Amino acid sequence: MNATRTSTRTSGSARKIVGSIGVLGAAVAVAGLGTFGSFTDSTTPISTQISSGTVSIDISQPGITIPVTTANFVPGDSISRAVDLINDGSVDLSRVSLASVAAAPGALTSDGTNGLQLSVRDCSVAWTQGGTAQSPTYTCGGSAATLYSGAAVMDSALAGVASLAAGGTDHLLLTVSLPGSAGNALMGQSSTLGLTFSGVQRDGAAR
């Protein structure tokens, strides 16, 4: 009796295992039915070439050159030099500015009213130089405009200049002067000015 019961249990277990394997096999077969191929296509590449522009400005000095060293300045004296500011880059600019910095700040540059003054004028044509090598004079044969006039130490945009456009040139006259109002406190002083022109690219835009 006991031997017969043992045999029945074994036979029942075997049937259950076989049944489980059969269900798993059916599931795999159904999953396989969802796999299929598809046709695809794509366009040929569109060629697009982009090259970046160049921002570059430079100065040339058609007459007596800078740097300039002068001594024994007294109230009422001035010194002028002509330079050409050139946009030799390939893109237009949104801003052209001039900054003047004193290498060793002192009384001549700290007093914005009675100390050294700077003037920047722009001529539509090249300035005509006269006078002597020691004391040159300049005249504008076209139309002239004042771009800046004030304290020698400054940082200012030069509005409306031709060098905003690629290939444009401005004929500038830089004048440093000591006003007649300078008092005795400015005697025996010296200063060195460094002038730097800067250009900033135009704003980016959709092309």
C-alpha positions as CSV (number, residue, x, y, z in Angstrom):
1,M,0.0,0.0,0.0
2,N,2.7,2.5,0.9
3,A,4.8,1.7,-2.2
4,T,1.7,2.4,-4.4
5,R,1.2,5.9,-2.9
6,T,4.8,6.8,-3.4
7,S,4.6,5.9,-7.1
8,T,1.5,8.0,-7.5
9,R,3.0,11.1,-6.1
10,T,6.0,10.8,-8.3
11,S,3.9,10.4,-11.4
12,G,1.8,13.5,-10.5
13,S,4.9,15.7,-10.0
14,A,6.3,14.7,-13.3
15,R,3.1,15.7,-15.1
16,K,3.1,19.1,-13.4
17,I,6.8,19.8,-14.5
18,V,6.1,18.8,-18.1
19,G,3.0,21.0,-18.1
20,S,5.1,24.1,-16.9
21,I,7.7,23.5,-19.6
22,G,4.9,23.4,-22.2
23,V,3.5,26.8,-21.1
24,L,6.9,28.5,-21.2
25,G,7.5,27.2,-24.7
26,A,4.2,28.7,-25.8
27,A,5.1,32.0,-24.3
28,V,8.4,32.1,-26.2
29,A,6.6,31.3,-29.4
30,V,4.1,34.1,-29.0
31,A,6.9,36.6,-28.2
32,G,8.7,35.7,-31.4
33,L,5.6,36.7,-33.4
34,G,6.2,40.4,-32.5
35,T,9.7,40.6,-34.1
36,F,9.6,41.9,-37.7
37,G,11.8,43.8,-40.2
38,S,11.2,47.4,-41.6
39,F,12.3,49.5,-44.6
40,T,14.2,52.8,-43.9
41,D,15.5,55.7,-46.0
42,S,17.6,58.9,-45.3
43,T,18.4,62.0,-47.3
44,T,21.9,62.8,-48.7
45,P,24.0,65.2,-46.6
46,I,23.4,68.9,-47.1
47,S,26.7,70.8,-47.4
48,T,27.0,73.8,-45.1
49,Q,30.3,75.7,-44.7
50,I,30.8,78.3,-42.0
51,S,33.8,80.5,-41.5
52,S,34.3,82.9,-38.6
53,G,35.2,86.5,-39.1
54,T,38.2,88.4,-37.8
55,V,38.2,91.4,-35.4
56,S,41.3,93.5,-35.9
57,I,42.1,97.2,-35.6
58,D,45.4,98.9,-36.1
59,I,46.9,102.3,-36.2
60,S,49.4,103.8,-38.6
61,Q,51.2,107.1,-38.2
62,P,51.5,109.0,-41.5
63,G,53.6,111.9,-40.1
64,I,55.7,112.5,-37.0
65,T,55.5,109.3,-34.9
66,I,54.4,108.4,-31.5
67,P,55.6,107.9,-28.7
68,V,56.3,111.5,-28.0
69,T,58.5,112.9,-25.2
70,T,58.2,116.6,-24.3
71,A,59.6,118.7,-21.5
72,N,59.1,122.1,-19.9
73,F,55.3,122.2,-20.5
74,V,53.7,125.3,-19.2
75,P,50.0,126.3,-18.9
76,G,48.7,126.9,-22.4
77,D,51.1,124.4,-24.1
78,S,49.8,121.5,-26.3
79,I,51.2,118.8,-28.4
80,S,49.4,117.0,-31.3
81,R,50.0,114.0,-33.4
82,A,47.9,112.4,-36.3
83,V,47.2,108.7,-36.5
84,D,45.0,106.6,-38.8
85,L,42.8,104.1,-37.0
86,I,42.0,101.2,-39.4
87,N,39.5,98.3,-39.2
88,D,41.6,95.8,-41.0
89,G,39.4,92.8,-39.9
90,S,36.6,91.1,-41.9
91,V,33.6,92.0,-39.7
92,D,31.9,95.2,-38.6
93,L,32.3,96.4,-35.0
94,S,29.6,97.5,-32.5
95,R,32.0,99.7,-30.5
96,V,35.4,101.4,-31.0
97,S,36.8,103.0,-27.8
98,L,39.9,104.8,-26.6
99,A,41.4,104.4,-23.2
100,S,44.1,106.6,-21.8
101,V,45.9,105.4,-18.6
102,A,48.6,107.1,-16.6
103,A,51.5,104.8,-15.9
104,A,52.3,106.6,-12.7
105,P,49.3,108.7,-11.5
106,G,50.2,112.1,-10.2
107,A,49.1,115.7,-10.0
108,L,49.1,116.2,-13.8
109,T,46.5,113.5,-14.3
110,S,44.6,113.3,-11.0
111,D,43.2,116.9,-11.5
112,G,40.6,116.4,-14.2
113,T,40.0,120.1,-14.6
114,N,43.4,121.8,-14.3
115,G,45.6,118.8,-15.2
116,L,46.4,117.4,-18.6
117,Q,43.6,117.4,-21.1
118,L,43.1,115.2,-24.2
119,S,41.3,116.0,-27.4
120,V,40.5,113.5,-30.2
121,R,39.3,114.9,-33.5
122,D,38.4,113.0,-36.7
123,C,38.9,114.4,-40.2
124,S,37.1,113.0,-43.3
125,V,40.4,113.0,-45.1
126,A,44.0,112.7,-44.0
127,W,45.3,115.5,-41.9
128,T,47.7,117.9,-43.6
129,Q,50.9,118.4,-41.6
130,G,52.7,121.7,-41.5
131,G,55.0,123.6,-39.1
132,T,58.2,122.0,-38.1
133,A,59.4,118.6,-36.9
134,Q,59.6,120.0,-33.4
135,S,56.3,121.8,-33.5
136,P,54.0,120.3,-36.2
137,T,50.6,121.8,-37.0
138,Y,47.7,120.0,-38.6
139,T,44.8,121.2,-40.8
140,C,41.8,119.2,-42.0
141,G,41.0,119.6,-45.7
142,G,37.6,118.0,-45.3
143,S,35.1,118.0,-42.5
144,A,36.3,117.6,-38.9
145,A,34.4,116.3,-35.8
146,T,35.5,116.2,-32.1
147,L,35.1,112.7,-30.8
148,Y,36.4,113.4,-27.2
149,S,37.5,116.4,-25.2
150,G,38.2,116.2,-21.5
151,A,40.6,114.8,-18.9
152,A,43.7,113.0,-20.2
153,V,42.9,109.9,-18.2
154,M,39.7,108.5,-19.8
155,D,37.9,105.5,-21.3
156,S,35.3,106.5,-23.9
157,A,33.5,105.1,-27.0
158,L,34.3,106.9,-30.2
159,A,30.8,107.3,-31.7
160,G,30.1,107.3,-35.4
161,V,33.6,106.5,-36.5
162,A,34.3,105.0,-40.0
163,S,36.4,102.2,-38.4
164,L,33.2,100.6,-37.1
165,A,32.8,99.1,-40.6
166,A,35.2,96.5,-41.9
167,G,37.8,98.2,-44.0
168,G,37.0,101.7,-42.6
169,T,39.7,104.2,-41.6
170,D,39.5,107.2,-39.3
171,H,42.0,110.1,-39.6
172,L,42.5,111.1,-36.0
173,L,44.3,114.0,-34.4
174,L,45.3,113.5,-30.7
175,T,46.1,116.6,-28.7
176,V,47.4,116.7,-25.2
177,S,47.3,120.1,-23.5
178,L,47.9,121.8,-20.2
179,P,45.1,124.3,-19.6
180,G,45.8,127.9,-18.6
181,S,44.1,127.3,-15.3
182,A,47.0,125.0,-14.1
183,G,48.5,126.4,-10.9
184,N,51.9,126.2,-9.2
185,A,51.0,122.8,-7.7
186,L,51.6,121.3,-11.1
187,M,55.1,122.6,-11.5
188,G,57.9,120.1,-11.9
189,Q,55.5,117.2,-12.4
190,S,55.7,114.5,-15.1
191,S,53.4,111.8,-16.4
192,T,53.4,109.0,-19.0
193,L,50.1,108.3,-20.8
194,G,49.3,105.0,-22.5
195,L,46.6,105.2,-25.2
196,T,44.9,102.1,-26.4
197,F,42.2,101.7,-29.0
198,S,39.8,98.7,-28.7
199,G,37.3,97.2,-31.0
200,V,34.3,95.0,-30.1
201,Q,32.6,92.8,-32.7
202,R,29.1,93.5,-33.9
203,D,26.2,91.6,-32.2
204,G,25.5,88.2,-33.5
205,A,22.4,87.7,-35.6
206,A,20.5,85.1,-37.6
207,R,22.1,84.7,-41.0
